[in-house]
């Protein structure tokens, strides 16, 4: 699911694990001392580029299939963005669902995934549900092989899994589109590591367990090693890569295949400006600079959709100060809280999941020739600040949120927000509050207060669906020591705003967990060429490819689930070549 508060603290442990793998197992790759033009510094069967969930799983799958494997990682620590995540994996029809007697039928599951991820193409009467055969084959492979990948990791002992439960009780997490009629199993598909799980340790634990297993199998992991070129032979087969290791060039031969799992491009501003509607900041690791895209293009790869991303809102002030933010505004806390645009109008259900909610920033207004929701204001009162303080982005009592604005009245707050926006105008396209903001806001607040009292939100259906209510309870549980009472109104996600200030605002902008656009793969995780035929020897998985699930973040773990599945597929297929 989401990024954990403490995931970064695990990196030192991961680095140590990677160092042991490097120091103790270089013999697993044979050195070739040839001095001719075909000179290779190292030779292995399968080369994995990237050490997160996708790359590590590919390496384990290939090694267990008898291949000599080398993993290279351009960062000084192993684990990639996986190590910073919550470590949850969303998987169809996994072993626990089967043990529980819950039938996750393939036909229904694929309808849910395609309806959610490719809604403009979805055709339930089509044999491929409206997709071309390649993309349908990929999402079908996710269903077929995802649970198999989990069982493989369990059987080898690399990672054990349990069902992800919310607020440490016997309640499985609902999918992010639990309400779609195509979703016949709306809860329970999320898994997490059985050891070291939880939003603050899960991703670090998952990455470390994968890394430790590679070390136990004498699979070397070279850190500070960046792939710089994909090497092909005269017949177009991928036979290895050129890389830079600790500043020195190295040529690595891969006799069976190269698997790229090198992350997205969230920290490549040029690519984001070209292919994304808006990315101000990202929770991904700094290594997410889209290295695979130009390398794959040079190797003749066909690009899939490059505009996909796993999205989250970010605090604008934080992102402008440092593009690499620690946390996104995932599940917005508070009940007396709304989001409005520069016109003072609500534009979205504030309790929807981060990926879908962030897309509310992007609509274009052809009458005004602008993007009216480009920036959004998270507005709340003293109740929400006191009751839910400490749930990001609300500051805990006594802590600072330097980009939070406080006003004694709505008018005072609007004036201060406008002053803040003026400071950022050169970097936001000049966004400022419209002259109609304050009268519109007064009307918006009045209507919202009525909805909260009645328990129904006729505009955006806030609190209608299971996802809204369950994740609200998880992220908007009253903090210990608050003076605020329980919400007495019929819809726990809504509470009327106080009649008088102080009031507060935090400016939010679009960001990412990471991008999810890149080359198109097939059901075997092979990278395709322009003719839709696989490029021999080239595989990819994770955030560096065009998302197998399209724009859908199917549920908590919607990034790691496909990464594990296609890493497994790639490693198995490459090692069998």
Secondary structure, 3 states (H helix, E strand, C coil): CCECCCHHHHHHHHHHHHHHHHHHHHHHCECCCCCCCCCCCEEEEEEEECCCHHHHHHHHHHHHCCCCEEEECCCCCCCHHHHHECCCEECCCCHHHHHCCCCCCHHHHHHHHHHHHCCCCCCCCCCCCCCCHHHHHHHHHHHHHHHHHHHHHHHHCCCCEEECEHHHCCCECECCCCCCCCCCCCECCEEEECCCCCCCCHHHHHHHHHHHHHHHCCCEEECCEEEEEEEECCCCCEEEEEEEECCEEEEEEEEEEEEECCCCCCCCHHHHHHHCCCCCCECCCCCCCCHHHHHHHHCCECECCCCCEEEEEEEHHHHHHCCECCCCECCCCCCCEEEECCCCCECCCCCCCHHHHHHHHCCCECCCCECCCCCEEEEEEHHHHHHHCCCCCCCCCCCCCCCEEEECCHHHHHHHHHHHHHHHHHHCCCCCCCCCHHHHHHHHHHHHHHHHHHCCCCCCCCCCCHHHHHHHHHHCCCCCCCCCCCCCCCCCCCCCCCCCCCEEEEEEEEEEEEECCCECECCCCEEEECCCCEEEEEEECHHHECCCCCCCCCCCCCCHHHHHHHHHHHHHHHHCC
